[in-house]
Amino acid sequence: MPITLTVTAKGQITLRKEVLEHLGVRPGDKIDVDLLKDGRLQVRGKCGRPVESIFGMLKSPATPTRSIEELNEAAAAGWAGEA
């Protein structure tokens, strides 16, 4: 069953929720569109990594864990030119 979308005066379309769900994309994800020679489009969801995946990515086994108080003290010292 085809889904009809409307083109705005600016040449834009809005993909309906059911289309986005079918592509498996969420807010913040990207969509790849290939222009095919016969005037058709091929659309694929380009899902990003969840934001939670960045936690711990800079952690090194040799680096000790710091408390929020220690981080605040280090930041204050840096701003005061003491570091």
Residue frames relative to the residue before (quaternion, step in Angstrom):
aa qw qx qy qz dx dy dz
M 1.0000 0.0000 0.0000 0.0000 0.00 0.00 0.00
P 0.3467 -0.7632 0.5036 0.2093 3.62 -0.52 1.10
I 0.2750 -0.7205 0.6128 0.1724 3.53 -1.24 0.61
T 0.2374 -0.7852 0.5603 0.1148 3.57 -0.74 1.07
L 0.1189 -0.7777 0.6160 0.0386 3.55 -0.90 1.01
T 0.3654 -0.7319 0.5369 0.2062 3.57 -1.14 0.61
V 0.3236 -0.7257 0.5765 0.1905 3.58 -0.98 0.87
T 0.3588 -0.7380 0.5308 0.2119 3.59 -0.84 0.99
A 0.6980 -0.4479 0.3469 0.4379 3.57 -1.32 0.08
K 0.6680 0.4812 -0.2922 0.4867 3.60 1.20 -0.52
G 0.5390 -0.6418 0.3939 0.3774 3.60 1.26 0.03
Q 0.5302 0.6308 -0.4009 0.4004 3.57 1.19 0.48
I 0.1625 -0.7468 0.6308 0.1342 3.53 -1.30 0.43
T 0.2781 -0.7145 0.6099 0.2006 3.53 -1.26 0.42
L 0.3154 -0.7393 0.5627 0.1933 3.55 -0.78 1.03
R 0.4329 -0.7188 0.4838 0.2488 3.54 -0.80 1.00
K 0.6991 -0.4970 0.3276 0.3960 3.53 -1.24 0.57
E 0.6605 0.5148 -0.3197 0.4432 3.60 0.90 -0.85
V 0.6239 0.5189 -0.3357 0.4783 3.62 1.12 -0.63
L 0.6635 0.5014 -0.3009 0.4668 3.58 0.91 -0.91
E 0.6399 0.5122 -0.3208 0.4747 3.57 1.00 -0.78
H 0.6363 0.5286 -0.3206 0.4616 3.59 1.01 -0.82
L 0.6891 0.4604 -0.2675 0.4916 3.58 1.04 -0.78
G 0.4003 -0.7377 0.4547 0.2980 3.58 1.25 -0.36
V 0.4977 0.6484 -0.4337 0.3793 3.58 1.13 0.60
R 0.1897 -0.7546 0.6207 0.0963 3.51 -1.28 0.61
P 0.7089 -0.4165 0.3141 0.4746 3.60 -1.22 0.16
G 0.7656 0.3213 -0.2705 0.4873 3.56 -0.91 0.98
D 0.5891 0.5543 -0.3723 0.4551 3.60 1.22 -0.35
K 0.3935 -0.6984 0.5474 0.2405 3.55 -1.28 0.32
I 0.2313 -0.7403 0.6141 0.1456 3.54 -1.32 0.42
D 0.2535 -0.7469 0.5972 0.1454 3.56 -0.93 0.96
V 0.0762 -0.7795 0.6213 0.0237 3.57 -0.98 0.91
D 0.1373 -0.7668 0.6239 0.0632 3.55 -0.83 1.06
L 0.2984 -0.7342 0.5834 0.1776 3.57 -0.95 0.93
L 0.2132 -0.7944 0.5604 0.0970 3.58 -0.57 1.18
K 0.6447 -0.5833 0.3430 0.3556 3.56 -1.13 0.68
D 0.7076 0.4700 -0.2736 0.4512 3.60 1.04 -0.63
G 0.6520 -0.5456 0.3117 0.4243 3.61 1.20 0.44
R 0.5779 0.5669 -0.3873 0.4412 3.58 1.24 0.15
L 0.3450 -0.7032 0.5813 0.2205 3.52 -1.35 0.27
Q 0.1694 -0.7168 0.6571 0.1604 3.52 -1.25 0.48
V 0.0937 -0.8142 0.5730 -0.0056 3.57 -0.62 1.18
R 0.0049 0.7860 -0.6169 0.0400 3.55 -0.92 1.01
G 0.4332 -0.6650 0.5407 0.2788 3.53 -1.05 0.75
K 0.1466 -0.7568 0.6326 0.0745 3.54 -1.04 0.83
C 0.1247 -0.8508 0.5089 0.0407 3.53 0.35 1.31
G 0.3580 -0.7316 0.5475 0.1918 3.52 -0.99 0.94
R 0.5939 -0.5336 0.4432 0.4076 3.52 -1.30 0.05
P 0.5365 -0.6099 0.4560 0.3637 3.59 -1.05 0.62
V 0.6159 -0.5871 0.3841 0.3586 3.54 -1.08 0.74
E 0.5922 0.5886 -0.3654 0.4115 3.60 1.10 -0.60
S 0.5870 0.6119 -0.3694 0.3802 3.60 1.15 -0.50
I 0.6251 0.5556 -0.3570 0.4161 3.62 1.16 -0.32
F 0.5440 0.6296 -0.4114 0.3719 3.59 1.17 -0.43
G 0.8286 0.2052 -0.1765 0.4900 3.55 -0.84 1.02
M 0.4658 0.7120 -0.4410 0.2856 3.60 1.21 -0.08
L 0.7150 0.4156 -0.2616 0.4975 3.62 1.14 -0.45
K 0.4646 0.6949 -0.4391 0.3295 3.57 1.28 -0.07
S 0.1382 -0.7634 0.6289 0.0514 3.50 -1.01 0.93
P 0.5507 -0.6248 0.4238 0.3562 3.61 -0.94 0.75
A 0.6708 0.5042 -0.3011 0.4529 3.62 1.11 -0.59
T 0.6406 0.5238 -0.3221 0.4599 3.61 1.23 -0.30
P 0.3630 -0.7386 0.5170 0.2356 3.62 -0.67 1.03
T 0.5194 -0.6175 0.4922 0.3265 3.55 -1.20 0.56
R 0.1969 -0.7819 0.5846 0.0901 3.59 -0.97 0.91
S 0.4524 -0.6577 0.5273 0.2913 3.55 -1.16 0.64
I 0.6525 -0.5028 0.3823 0.4187 3.56 -1.26 0.28
E 0.6146 0.5447 -0.3495 0.4510 3.59 1.08 -0.69
E 0.6560 0.5062 -0.3083 0.4673 3.60 0.97 -0.86
L 0.6403 0.5167 -0.3184 0.4709 3.57 1.03 -0.79
N 0.6520 0.5123 -0.3125 0.4634 3.59 0.96 -0.86
E 0.6453 0.5159 -0.3177 0.4653 3.59 1.00 -0.84
A 0.6578 0.5039 -0.3078 0.4676 3.59 0.95 -0.88
A 0.6486 0.5062 -0.3201 0.4696 3.61 0.98 -0.80
A 0.6550 0.5071 -0.3131 0.4646 3.60 0.93 -0.87
A 0.6508 0.5064 -0.3158 0.4693 3.58 0.97 -0.80
G 0.6381 0.5266 -0.3223 0.4601 3.56 1.01 -0.77
W 0.6717 0.4890 -0.2957 0.4715 3.59 0.93 -0.87
A 0.6877 0.4704 -0.2734 0.4806 3.57 1.13 -0.70
G 0.5048 -0.6770 0.4048 0.3507 3.58 1.31 -0.03
E 0.4830 0.6883 -0.4137 0.3492 3.55 1.23 0.38
A 0.6587 0.5230 -0.3099 0.4433 3.59 1.21 -0.26
